[in-house]
Amino acid sequence: MTATRPKVEPEARLNMTQTARVLGVHRDTIRRWTNLGYLKPRYFKHTLRPRYLGKDILKFWEQDI
């Protein structure tokens, strides 16, 4: 994971690939963290695809895992 704070807007909605790019990890790592409950995606009615909110990504980055 990147040592510098990710540059992401708190209200941004990122997919798994974008979230991985922002955090500096592989998509499989995002999937693993999601399955472990570290990151929680939001599902919006119109797409039903997982999206990670910027504020959740920043909150996760500030934690020690």
PQR file with spaces between the fields and no chain letter, atoms N, CA, C, O and H, PARSE charges and radii, in Angstrom:
ATOM       1  N    MET     1       0.846   -1.165    0.000 -0.4000 1.5000
ATOM       2  CA   MET     1       0.000    0.000    0.000 -0.0000 2.0000
ATOM       3  C    MET     1       0.892    1.229    0.000  0.5500 1.7000
ATOM       4  O    MET     1       1.986    1.219    0.565 -0.5500 1.4000
ATOM       5  N    THR     2       0.423    2.263   -0.626 -0.4000 1.5000
ATOM       6  CA   THR     2       1.189    3.489   -0.748 -0.0000 2.0000
ATOM       7  C    THR     2       1.416    4.149    0.609  0.5500 1.7000
ATOM       8  O    THR     2       0.542    4.119    1.476 -0.5500 1.4000
ATOM       9  H    THR     2      -0.465    2.271   -1.085  0.4000 1.0000
ATOM      10  N    ALA     3       2.580    4.737    0.786 -0.4000 1.5000
ATOM      11  CA   ALA     3       2.924    5.381    2.052 -0.0000 2.0000
ATOM      12  C    ALA     3       2.370    6.798    2.131  0.5500 1.7000
ATOM      13  O    ALA     3       2.234    7.347    3.225 -0.5500 1.4000
ATOM      14  H    ALA     3       3.289    4.761    0.082  0.4000 1.0000
ATOM      15  N    THR     4       2.049    7.393    0.992 -0.4000 1.5000
ATOM      16  CA   THR     4       1.484    8.735    0.983 -0.0000 2.0000
ATOM      17  C    THR     4      -0.032    8.656    0.924  0.5500 1.7000
ATOM      18  O    THR     4      -0.599    7.718    0.363 -0.5500 1.4000
ATOM      19  H    THR     4       2.159    6.947    0.104  0.4000 1.0000
ATOM      20  N    ARG     5      -0.672    9.646    1.507 -0.4000 1.5000
ATOM      21  CA   ARG     5      -2.146    9.667    1.541 -0.0000 2.0000
ATOM      22  C    ARG     5      -2.694    9.708    0.119  0.5500 1.7000
ATOM      23  O    ARG     5      -2.254   10.524   -0.691 -0.5500 1.4000
ATOM      24  H    ARG     5      -0.212   10.407    1.963  0.4000 1.0000
ATOM      25  N    PRO     6      -3.656    8.827   -0.192 -0.5600 1.5000
ATOM      26  CA   PRO     6      -4.224    8.805   -1.543  0.2800 2.0000
ATOM      27  C    PRO     6      -4.921   10.113   -1.876  0.5500 1.7000
ATOM      28  O    PRO     6      -5.568   10.724   -1.025 -0.5500 1.4000
ATOM      29  N    LYS     7      -4.780   10.531   -3.121 -0.4000 1.5000
ATOM      30  CA   LYS     7      -5.450   11.739   -3.580 -0.0000 2.0000
ATOM      31  C    LYS     7      -6.783   11.330   -4.193  0.5500 1.7000
ATOM      32  O    LYS     7      -6.877   11.007   -5.378 -0.5500 1.4000
ATOM      33  H    LYS     7      -4.254   10.034   -3.812  0.4000 1.0000
ATOM      34  N    VAL     8      -7.800   11.354   -3.355 -0.4000 1.5000
ATOM      35  CA   VAL     8      -9.139   10.963   -3.785 -0.0000 2.0000
ATOM      36  C    VAL     8     -10.151   11.875   -3.101  0.5500 1.7000
ATOM      37  O    VAL     8     -10.008   12.205   -1.923 -0.5500 1.4000
ATOM      38  H    VAL     8      -7.723   11.617   -2.393  0.4000 1.0000
ATOM      39  N    GLU     9     -11.158   12.270   -3.838 -0.4000 1.5000
ATOM      40  CA   GLU     9     -12.225   13.099   -3.281 -0.0000 2.0000
ATOM      41  C    GLU     9     -13.076   12.241   -2.347  0.5500 1.7000
ATOM      42  O    GLU     9     -13.347   11.084   -2.669 -0.5500 1.4000
ATOM      43  H    GLU     9     -11.275   12.002   -4.795  0.4000 1.0000
ATOM      44  N    PRO    10     -13.505   12.772   -1.205 -0.5600 1.5000
ATOM      45  CA   PRO    10     -14.321   11.982   -0.270  0.2800 2.0000
ATOM      46  C    PRO    10     -15.631   11.477   -0.871  0.5500 1.7000
ATOM      47  O    PRO    10     -16.118   10.420   -0.470 -0.5500 1.4000
ATOM      48  N    GLU    11     -16.204   12.200   -1.811 -0.4000 1.5000
ATOM      49  CA   GLU    11     -17.476   11.787   -2.397 -0.0000 2.0000
ATOM      50  C    GLU    11     -17.317   10.989   -3.691  0.5500 1.7000
ATOM      51  O    GLU    11     -18.312   10.664   -4.339 -0.5500 1.4000
ATOM      52  H    GLU    11     -15.808   13.059   -2.137  0.4000 1.0000
ATOM      53  N    ALA    12     -16.085   10.671   -4.074 -0.4000 1.5000
ATOM      54  CA   ALA    12     -15.833    9.924   -5.308 -0.0000 2.0000
ATOM      55  C    ALA    12     -16.320    8.489   -5.156  0.5500 1.7000
ATOM      56  O    ALA    12     -16.290    7.921   -4.064 -0.5500 1.4000
ATOM      57  H    ALA    12     -15.276   10.935   -3.548  0.4000 1.0000
ATOM      58  N    ARG    13     -16.766    7.915   -6.261 -0.4000 1.5000
ATOM      59  CA   ARG    13     -17.176    6.514   -6.308 -0.0000 2.0000
ATOM      60  C    ARG    13     -16.226    5.795   -7.250  0.5500 1.7000
ATOM      61  O    ARG    13     -16.235    6.035   -8.457 -0.5500 1.4000
ATOM      62  H    ARG    13     -16.791    8.376   -7.149  0.4000 1.0000
ATOM      63  N    LEU    14     -15.402    4.908   -6.690 -0.4000 1.5000
ATOM      64  CA   LEU    14     -14.382    4.226   -7.475 -0.0000 2.0000
ATOM      65  C    LEU    14     -14.701    2.741   -7.592  0.5500 1.7000
ATOM      66  O    LEU    14     -15.210    2.125   -6.655 -0.5500 1.4000
ATOM      67  H    LEU    14     -15.394    4.713   -5.710  0.4000 1.0000
ATOM      68  N    ASN    15     -14.394    2.179   -8.752 -0.4000 1.5000
ATOM      69  CA   ASN    15     -14.552    0.733   -8.893 -0.0000 2.0000
ATOM      70  C    ASN    15     -13.316    0.047   -8.315  0.5500 1.7000
ATOM      71  O    ASN    15     -12.418    0.704   -7.789 -0.5500 1.4000
ATOM      72  H    ASN    15     -13.980    2.679   -9.513  0.4000 1.0000
ATOM      73  N    MET    16     -13.282   -1.275   -8.418 -0.4000 1.5000
ATOM      74  CA   MET    16     -12.196   -2.029   -7.792 -0.0000 2.0000
ATOM      75  C    MET    16     -10.837   -1.697   -8.406  0.5500 1.7000
ATOM      76  O    MET    16      -9.850   -1.568   -7.682 -0.5500 1.4000
ATOM      77  H    MET    16     -14.011   -1.809   -8.845  0.4000 1.0000
ATOM      78  N    THR    17     -10.774   -1.558   -9.715 -0.4000 1.5000
ATOM      79  CA   THR    17      -9.513   -1.246  -10.385 -0.0000 2.0000
ATOM      80  C    THR    17      -9.007    0.133   -9.990  0.5500 1.7000
ATOM      81  O    THR    17      -7.819    0.304   -9.718 -0.5500 1.4000
ATOM      82  H    THR    17     -11.575   -1.662  -10.304  0.4000 1.0000
ATOM      83  N    GLN    18      -9.892    1.110   -9.956 -0.4000 1.5000
ATOM      84  CA   GLN    18      -9.505    2.468   -9.573 -0.0000 2.0000
ATOM      85  C    GLN    18      -9.053    2.513   -8.117  0.5500 1.7000
ATOM      86  O    GLN    18      -8.090    3.205   -7.787 -0.5500 1.4000
ATOM      87  H    GLN    18     -10.857    0.971  -10.176  0.4000 1.0000
ATOM      88  N    THR    19      -9.738    1.784   -7.250 -0.4000 1.5000
ATOM      89  CA   THR    19      -9.371    1.737   -5.834 -0.0000 2.0000
ATOM      90  C    THR    19      -7.985    1.120   -5.670  0.5500 1.7000
ATOM      91  O    THR    19      -7.172    1.608   -4.885 -0.5500 1.4000
ATOM      92  H    THR    19     -10.521    1.222   -7.517  0.4000 1.0000
ATOM      93  N    ALA    20      -7.718    0.053   -6.407 -0.4000 1.5000
ATOM      94  CA   ALA    20      -6.399   -0.584   -6.344 -0.0000 2.0000
ATOM      95  C    ALA    20      -5.312    0.370   -6.809  0.5500 1.7000
ATOM      96  O    ALA    20      -4.240    0.435   -6.208 -0.5500 1.4000
ATOM      97  H    ALA    20      -8.378   -0.344   -7.045  0.4000 1.0000
ATOM      98  N    ARG    21      -5.582    1.103   -7.867 -0.4000 1.5000
ATOM      99  CA   ARG    21      -4.606    2.054   -8.405 -0.0000 2.0000
ATOM     100  C    ARG    21      -4.319    3.170   -7.389  0.5500 1.7000
ATOM     101  O    ARG    21      -3.167    3.563   -7.205 -0.5500 1.4000
ATOM     102  H    ARG    21      -6.453    1.050   -8.355  0.4000 1.0000
ATOM     103  N    VAL    22      -5.362    3.674   -6.736 -0.4000 1.5000
ATOM     104  CA   VAL    22      -5.202    4.761   -5.763 -0.0000 2.0000
ATOM     105  C    VAL    22      -4.391    4.294   -4.552  0.5500 1.7000
ATOM     106  O    VAL    22      -3.551    5.033   -4.039 -0.5500 1.4000
ATOM     107  H    VAL    22      -6.298    3.355   -6.885  0.4000 1.0000
ATOM     108  N    LEU    23      -4.647    3.065   -4.100 -0.4000 1.5000
ATOM     109  CA   LEU    23      -3.939    2.541   -2.928 -0.0000 2.0000
ATOM     110  C    LEU    23      -2.592    1.916   -3.270  0.5500 1.7000
ATOM     111  O    LEU    23      -1.805    1.622   -2.370 -0.5500 1.4000
ATOM     112  H    LEU    23      -5.330    2.464   -4.517  0.4000 1.0000
ATOM     113  N    GLY    24      -2.318    1.709   -4.547 -0.4000 1.5000
ATOM     114  CA   GLY    24      -1.032    1.166   -4.947 -0.0000 2.0000
ATOM     115  C    GLY    24      -0.904   -0.328   -4.712  0.5500 1.7000
ATOM     116  O    GLY    24       0.180   -0.820   -4.401 -0.5500 1.4000
ATOM     117  H    GLY    24      -2.958    1.948   -5.277  0.4000 1.0000
ATOM     118  N    VAL    25      -2.013   -1.055   -4.860 -0.4000 1.5000
ATOM     119  CA   VAL    25      -2.003   -2.505   -4.681 -0.0000 2.0000
ATOM     120  C    VAL    25      -2.666   -3.166   -5.883  0.5500 1.7000
ATOM     121  O    VAL    25      -3.178   -2.481   -6.769 -0.5500 1.4000
ATOM     122  H    VAL    25      -2.894   -0.655   -5.113  0.4000 1.0000
ATOM     123  N    HIS    26      -2.657   -4.484   -5.915 -0.4000 1.5000
ATOM     124  CA   HIS    26      -3.281   -5.248   -6.992 -0.0000 2.0000
ATOM     125  C    HIS    26      -4.788   -5.406   -6.718  0.5500 1.7000
ATOM     126  O    HIS    26      -5.234   -5.334   -5.573 -0.5500 1.4000
ATOM     127  H    HIS    26      -2.241   -5.041   -5.196  0.4000 1.0000
ATOM     128  N    ARG    27      -5.542   -5.619   -7.774 -0.4000 1.5000
ATOM     129  CA   ARG    27      -6.994   -5.825   -7.630 -0.0000 2.0000
ATOM     130  C    ARG    27      -7.317   -6.997   -6.719  0.5500 1.7000
ATOM     131  O    ARG    27      -8.293   -6.947   -5.970 -0.5500 1.4000
ATOM     132  H    ARG    27      -5.179   -5.678   -8.704  0.4000 1.0000
ATOM     133  N    ASP    28      -6.511   -8.053   -6.772 -0.4000 1.5000
ATOM     134  CA   ASP    28      -6.755   -9.216   -5.917 -0.0000 2.0000
ATOM     135  C    ASP    28      -6.634   -8.856   -4.437  0.5500 1.7000
ATOM     136  O    ASP    28      -7.323   -9.428   -3.592 -0.5500 1.4000
ATOM     137  H    ASP    28      -5.718   -8.094   -7.381  0.4000 1.0000
ATOM     138  N    THR    29      -5.757   -7.909   -4.136 -0.4000 1.5000
ATOM     139  CA   THR    29      -5.613   -7.448   -2.756 -0.0000 2.0000
ATOM     140  C    THR    29      -6.871   -6.725   -2.308  0.5500 1.7000
ATOM     141  O    THR    29      -7.317   -6.915   -1.176 -0.5500 1.4000
ATOM     142  H    THR    29      -5.198   -7.445   -4.822  0.4000 1.0000
ATOM     143  N    ILE    30      -7.454   -5.899   -3.168 -0.4000 1.5000
ATOM     144  CA   ILE    30      -8.714   -5.212   -2.843 -0.0000 2.0000
ATOM     145  C    ILE    30      -9.814   -6.243   -2.620  0.5500 1.7000
ATOM     146  O    ILE    30     -10.606   -6.120   -1.686 -0.5500 1.4000
ATOM     147  H    ILE    30      -7.092   -5.744   -4.088  0.4000 1.0000
ATOM     148  N    ARG    31      -9.861   -7.256   -3.474 -0.4000 1.5000
ATOM     149  CA   ARG    31     -10.872   -8.310   -3.326 -0.0000 2.0000
ATOM     150  C    ARG    31     -10.690   -9.038   -1.996  0.5500 1.7000
ATOM     151  O    ARG    31     -11.668   -9.325   -1.307 -0.5500 1.4000
ATOM     152  H    ARG    31      -9.218   -7.356   -4.232  0.4000 1.0000
ATOM     153  N    ARG    32      -9.444   -9.338   -1.633 -0.4000 1.5000
ATOM     154  CA   ARG    32      -9.173  -10.031   -0.375 -0.0000 2.0000
ATOM     155  C    ARG    32      -9.571   -9.168    0.817  0.5500 1.7000
ATOM     156  O    ARG    32     -10.199   -9.654    1.757 -0.5500 1.4000
ATOM     157  H    ARG    32      -8.649   -9.105   -2.193  0.4000 1.0000
ATOM     158  N    TRP    33      -9.203   -7.877    0.779 -0.4000 1.5000
ATOM     159  CA   TRP    33      -9.570   -6.975    1.872 -0.0000 2.0000
ATOM     160  C    TRP    33     -11.083   -6.821    1.974  0.5500 1.7000
ATOM     161  O    TRP    33     -11.617   -6.670    3.072 -0.5500 1.4000
ATOM     162  H    TRP    33      -8.692   -7.482    0.015  0.4000 1.0000
ATOM     163  N    THR    34     -11.772   -6.858    0.847 -0.4000 1.5000
ATOM     164  CA   THR    34     -13.230   -6.775    0.862 -0.0000 2.0000
ATOM     165  C    THR    34     -13.810   -8.033    1.499  0.5500 1.7000
ATOM     166  O    THR    34     -14.719   -7.945    2.325 -0.5500 1.4000
ATOM     167  H    THR    34     -11.338   -6.981   -0.046  0.4000 1.0000
ATOM     168  N    ASN    35     -13.295   -9.201    1.124 -0.4000 1.5000
ATOM     169  CA   ASN    35     -13.783  -10.452    1.697 -0.0000 2.0000
ATOM     170  C    ASN    35     -13.507  -10.548    3.194  0.5500 1.7000
ATOM     171  O    ASN    35     -14.282  -11.154    3.934 -0.5500 1.4000
ATOM     172  H    ASN    35     -12.557   -9.272    0.453  0.4000 1.0000
ATOM     173  N    LEU    36     -12.410   -9.953    3.638 -0.4000 1.5000
ATOM     174  CA   LEU    36     -12.078   -9.952    5.069 -0.0000 2.0000
ATOM     175  C    LEU    36     -12.850   -8.884    5.847  0.5500 1.7000
ATOM     176  O    LEU    36     -12.843   -8.881    7.078 -0.5500 1.4000
ATOM     177  H    LEU    36     -11.780   -9.461    3.037  0.4000 1.0000
ATOM     178  N    GLY    37     -13.511   -7.982    5.128 -0.4000 1.5000
ATOM     179  CA   GLY    37     -14.313   -6.949    5.779 -0.0000 2.0000
ATOM     180  C    GLY    37     -13.560   -5.671    6.079  0.5500 1.7000
ATOM     181  O    GLY    37     -14.093   -4.793    6.757 -0.5500 1.4000
ATOM     182  H    GLY    37     -13.516   -7.984    4.128  0.4000 1.0000
ATOM     183  N    TYR    38     -12.334   -5.539    5.593 -0.4000 1.5000
ATOM     184  CA   TYR    38     -11.566   -4.317    5.829 -0.0000 2.0000
ATOM     185  C    TYR    38     -12.121   -3.148    5.020  0.5500 1.7000
ATOM     186  O    TYR    38     -12.205   -2.022    5.511 -0.5500 1.4000
ATOM     187  H    TYR    38     -11.901   -6.252    5.042  0.4000 1.0000
ATOM     188  N    LEU    39     -12.490   -3.425    3.795 -0.4000 1.5000
ATOM     189  CA   LEU    39     -13.096   -2.429    2.904 -0.0000 2.0000
ATOM     190  C    LEU    39     -14.507   -2.877    2.592  0.5500 1.7000
ATOM     191  O    LEU    39     -14.739   -4.045    2.280 -0.5500 1.4000
ATOM     192  H    LEU    39     -12.421   -4.340    3.396  0.4000 1.0000
ATOM     193  N    LYS    40     -15.454   -1.950    2.673 -0.4000 1.5000
ATOM     194  CA   LYS    40     -16.837   -2.304    2.369 -0.0000 2.0000
ATOM     195  C    LYS    40     -17.313   -1.513    1.164  0.5500 1.7000
ATOM     196  O    LYS    40     -17.372   -0.284    1.199 -0.5500 1.4000
ATOM     197  H    LYS    40     -15.265   -1.001    2.926  0.4000 1.0000
ATOM     198  N    PRO    41     -17.653   -2.227    0.096 -0.5600 1.5000
ATOM     199  CA   PRO    41     -18.168   -1.523   -1.082  0.2800 2.0000
ATOM     200  C    PRO    41     -19.629   -1.148   -0.880  0.5500 1.7000
ATOM     201  O    PRO    41     -20.332   -1.737   -0.060 -0.5500 1.4000
ATOM     202  N    ARG    42     -20.063   -0.173   -1.632 -0.4000 1.5000
ATOM     203  CA   ARG    42     -21.470    0.227   -1.658 -0.0000 2.0000
ATOM     204  C    ARG    42     -22.033   -0.228   -2.990  0.5500 1.7000
ATOM     205  O    ARG    42     -21.355   -0.178   -4.016 -0.5500 1.4000
ATOM     206  H    ARG    42     -19.492    0.305   -2.299  0.4000 1.0000
ATOM     207  N    TYR    43     -23.260   -0.665   -2.963 -0.4000 1.5000
ATOM     208  CA   TYR    43     -23.930   -1.084   -4.187 -0.0000 2.0000
ATOM     209  C    TYR    43     -25.035   -0.082   -4.482  0.5500 1.7000
ATOM     210  O    TYR    43     -25.934    0.126   -3.667 -0.5500 1.4000
ATOM     211  H    TYR    43     -23.811   -0.705   -2.129  0.4000 1.0000
ATOM     212  N    PHE    44     -24.959    0.531   -5.648 -0.4000 1.5000
ATOM     213  CA   PHE    44     -25.954    1.518   -6.030 -0.0000 2.0000
ATOM     214  C    PHE    44     -26.988    0.863   -6.940  0.5500 1.7000
ATOM     215  O    PHE    44     -26.660    0.006   -7.760 -0.5500 1.4000
ATOM     216  H    PHE    44     -24.229    0.362   -6.310  0.4000 1.0000
ATOM     217  N    LYS    45     -28.223    1.275   -6.784 -0.4000 1.5000
ATOM     218  CA   LYS    45     -29.348    0.643   -7.449 -0.0000 2.0000
ATOM     219  C    LYS    45     -29.226    0.570   -8.970  0.5500 1.7000
ATOM     220  O    LYS    45     -29.588   -0.441   -9.572 -0.5500 1.4000
ATOM     221  H    LYS    45     -28.489    1.972   -6.117  0.4000 1.0000
ATOM     222  N    HIS    46     -28.729    1.609   -9.579 -0.4000 1.5000
ATOM     223  CA   HIS    46     -28.735    1.660  -11.035 -0.0000 2.0000
ATOM     224  C    HIS    46     -27.682    0.768  -11.692  0.5500 1.7000
ATOM     225  O    HIS    46     -27.837    0.425  -12.864 -0.5500 1.4000
ATOM     226  H    HIS    46     -28.435    2.430   -9.089  0.4000 1.0000
ATOM     227  N    THR    47     -26.619    0.378  -10.987 -0.4000 1.5000
ATOM     228  CA   THR    47     -25.593   -0.482  -11.602 -0.0000 2.0000
ATOM     229  C    THR    47     -25.468   -1.837  -10.925  0.5500 1.7000
ATOM     230  O    THR    47     -25.132   -2.822  -11.583 -0.5500 1.4000
ATOM     231  H    THR    47     -26.493    0.657  -10.035  0.4000 1.0000
ATOM     232  N    LEU    48     -25.731   -1.908   -9.632 -0.4000 1.5000
ATOM     233  CA   LEU    48     -25.561   -3.122   -8.830 -0.0000 2.0000
ATOM     234  C    LEU    48     -24.130   -3.648   -8.854  0.5500 1.7000
ATOM     235  O    LEU    48     -23.889   -4.834   -8.628 -0.5500 1.4000
ATOM     236  H    LEU    48     -26.004   -1.108   -9.097  0.4000 1.0000
ATOM     237  N    ARG    49     -23.194   -2.763   -9.127 -0.4000 1.5000
ATOM     238  CA   ARG    49     -21.772   -3.120   -9.094 -0.0000 2.0000
ATOM     239  C    ARG    49     -21.141   -2.464   -7.871  0.5500 1.7000
ATOM     240  O    ARG    49     -21.566   -1.389   -7.449 -0.5500 1.4000
ATOM     241  H    ARG    49     -23.390   -1.799   -9.311  0.4000 1.0000
ATOM     242  N    PRO    50     -20.128   -3.110   -7.303 -0.5600 1.5000
ATOM     243  CA   PRO    50     -19.519   -2.528   -6.105  0.2800 2.0000
ATOM     244  C    PRO    50     -18.739   -1.260   -6.435  0.5500 1.7000
ATOM     245  O    PRO    50     -17.994   -1.209   -7.413 -0.5500 1.4000
ATOM     246  N    ARG    51     -18.920   -0.258   -5.618 -0.4000 1.5000
ATOM     247  CA   ARG    51     -18.174    0.991   -5.722 -0.0000 2.0000
ATOM     248  C    ARG    51     -17.664    1.332   -4.322  0.5500 1.7000
ATOM     249  O    ARG    51     -18.357    1.147   -3.322 -0.5500 1.4000
ATOM     250  H    ARG    51     -19.525   -0.300   -4.823  0.4000 1.0000
ATOM     251  N    TYR    52     -16.448    1.828   -4.286 -0.4000 1.5000
ATOM     252  CA   TYR    52     -15.827    2.212   -3.023 -0.0000 2.0000
ATOM     253  C    TYR    52     -15.854    3.726   -2.941  0.5500 1.7000
ATOM     254  O    TYR    52     -15.369    4.406   -3.845 -0.5500 1.4000
ATOM     255  H    TYR    52     -15.884    1.978   -5.098  0.4000 1.0000
ATOM     256  N    LEU    53     -16.415    4.259   -1.870 -0.4000 1.5000
ATOM     257  CA   LEU    53     -16.467    5.703   -1.691 -0.0000 2.0000
ATOM     258  C    LEU    53     -15.102    6.221   -1.255  0.5500 1.7000
ATOM     259  O    LEU    53     -14.372    5.557   -0.519 -0.5500 1.4000
ATOM     260  H    LEU    53     -16.809    3.706   -1.135  0.4000 1.0000
ATOM     261  N    GLY    54     -14.776    7.415   -1.724 -0.4000 1.5000
ATOM     262  CA   GLY    54     -13.501    8.026   -1.385 -0.0000 2.0000
ATOM     263  C    GLY    54     -13.291    8.148    0.109  0.5500 1.7000
ATOM     264  O    GLY    54     -12.188    7.916    0.604 -0.5500 1.4000
ATOM     265  H    GLY    54     -15.369    7.954   -2.322  0.4000 1.0000
ATOM     266  N    LYS    55     -14.349    8.514    0.841 -0.4000 1.5000
ATOM     267  CA   LYS    55     -14.202    8.667    2.290 -0.0000 2.0000
ATOM     268  C    LYS    55     -13.918    7.332    2.968  0.5500 1.7000
ATOM     269  O    LYS    55     -13.206    7.294    3.972 -0.5500 1.4000
ATOM     270  H    LYS    55     -15.245    8.703    0.439  0.4000 1.0000
ATOM     271  N    ASP    56     -14.461    6.231    2.438 -0.4000 1.5000
ATOM     272  CA   ASP    56     -14.173    4.910    2.991 -0.0000 2.0000
ATOM     273  C    ASP    56     -12.735    4.482    2.690  0.5500 1.7000
ATOM     274  O    ASP    56     -12.086    3.843    3.518 -0.5500 1.4000
ATOM     275  H    ASP    56     -15.039    6.262    1.622  0.4000 1.0000
ATOM     276  N    ILE    57     -12.249    4.834    1.515 -0.4000 1.5000
ATOM     277  CA   ILE    57     -10.866    4.519    1.142 -0.0000 2.0000
ATOM     278  C    ILE    57      -9.897    5.277    2.042  0.5500 1.7000
ATOM     279  O    ILE    57      -8.922    4.707    2.531 -0.5500 1.4000
ATOM     280  H    ILE    57     -12.776    5.354    0.842  0.4000 1.0000
ATOM     281  N    LEU    58     -10.167    6.565    2.258 -0.4000 1.5000
ATOM     282  CA   LEU    58      -9.296    7.360    3.127 -0.0000 2.0000
ATOM     283  C    LEU    58      -9.330    6.858    4.557  0.5500 1.7000
ATOM     284  O    LEU    58      -8.299    6.817    5.229 -0.5500 1.4000
ATOM     285  H    LEU    58     -10.959    7.028    1.861  0.4000 1.0000
ATOM     286  N    LYS    59     -10.507    6.477    5.027 -0.4000 1.5000
ATOM     287  CA   LYS    59     -10.649    5.942    6.393 -0.0000 2.0000
ATOM     288  C    LYS    59      -9.862    4.636    6.522  0.5500 1.7000
ATOM     289  O    LYS    59      -9.186    4.417    7.527 -0.5500 1.4000
ATOM     290  H    LYS    59     -11.344    6.511    4.482  0.4000 1.0000
ATOM     291  N    PHE    60      -9.946    3.776    5.519 -0.4000 1.5000
ATOM     292  CA   PHE    60      -9.207    2.525    5.516 -0.0000 2.0000
ATOM     293  C    PHE    60      -7.705    2.780    5.513  0.5500 1.7000
ATOM     294  O    PHE    60      -6.965    2.120    6.242 -0.5500 1.4000
ATOM     295  H    PHE    60     -10.496    3.953    4.703  0.4000 1.0000
ATOM     296  N    TRP    61      -7.247    3.734    4.698 -0.4000 1.5000
ATOM     297  CA   TRP    61      -5.833    4.027    4.581 -0.0000 2.0000
ATOM     298  C    TRP    61      -5.255    4.513    5.918  0.5500 1.7000
ATOM     299  O    TRP    61      -4.096    4.241    6.230 -0.5500 1.4000
ATOM     300  H    TRP    61      -7.848    4.270    4.105  0.4000 1.0000
ATOM     301  N    GLU    62      -6.063    5.228    6.699 -0.4000 1.5000
ATOM     302  CA   GLU    62      -5.587    5.767    7.971 -0.0000 2.0000
ATOM     303  C    GLU    62      -5.515    4.704    9.069  0.5500 1.7000
ATOM     304  O    GLU    62      -4.879    4.928   10.099 -0.5500 1.4000
ATOM     305  H    GLU    62      -7.004    5.448    6.445  0.4000 1.0000
ATOM     306  N    GLN    63      -6.158    3.549    8.862 -0.4000 1.5000
ATOM     307  CA   GLN    63      -6.131    2.476    9.860 -0.0000 2.0000
ATOM     308  C    GLN    63      -4.817    1.710    9.796  0.5500 1.7000
ATOM     309  O    GLN    63      -4.088    1.771    8.806 -0.5500 1.4000
ATOM     310  H    GLN    63      -6.674    3.368    8.025  0.4000 1.0000
ATOM     311  N    ASP    64      -4.535    0.996   10.867 -0.4000 1.5000
ATOM     312  CA   ASP    64      -3.427    0.045   10.880 -0.0000 2.0000
ATOM     313  C    ASP    64      -4.005   -1.342   10.741  0.5500 1.7000
ATOM     314  O    ASP    64      -4.778   -1.788   11.588 -0.5500 1.4000
ATOM     315  H    ASP    64      -5.127    0.947   11.671  0.4000 1.0000
ATOM     316  N    ILE    65      -3.630   -2.033    9.664 -0.4000 1.5000
ATOM     317  CA   ILE    65      -4.139   -3.409    9.498 -0.0000 2.0000
ATOM     318  C    ILE    65      -3.009   -4.394    9.661  0.5500 1.7000
ATOM     319  O    ILE    65      -3.223   -5.602    9.559 -0.5500 1.4000
ATOM     320  H    ILE    65      -3.003   -1.670    8.975  0.4000 1.0000
